[in-house]
Amino acid sequence: MVSAFQTKTNSLLAFLKNESSAGKSVARSLFDDIDAAHSSDRQRALLPGIVLLVIAYFKDSVDDFFQVVEVCKGKRQC
């Protein structure tokens, strides 16, 4: 999966940017956020960014892909 990610990320990002420029699906703000994060740490910024772009492209909800839970430390109950 890591090698596929490394070889396919740029192609997928280019495709999604092209689709966005054509007025389809993906908000420009997502690309701006990825570019800002990408400039400081290329690989670590791209993986979550690509996942969010694909979710947006297919008009799905982030909540359908990720379960958000509160993390408690120690013996205290949340």
Residue, then its C-alpha position, 0 to 999 in steps of 0.5 A: m500500500v505504501s509503494a502504491f501510495q508513493t507512485k499513484t498520489n501525484s497522478l490522483l492529485a492531478f486528476l482531482k485538480n483537473e476535475s475541480s478546475a472543470g467545475k466538478s465535485v471537489a472544493r478548491s479550499l481542500f487543495d489550498d489546505i493540502d498545498a499549505a500542509h504539503s509545503s512543510d511535510r510532503q508525504r505526511a500531508l498528502l495521505p490524509g489530503i488525498v483521502l479527504l479529496v476522494i471522499a469529497y469527489f464521490k460526495d460522501s460524508v467524512d462521518d461515513f469513513f471515520q468514527v470520531v471518539e473522545v479519548c480519555k486518559g487515566k481512570r476517569q470516565c468520559 
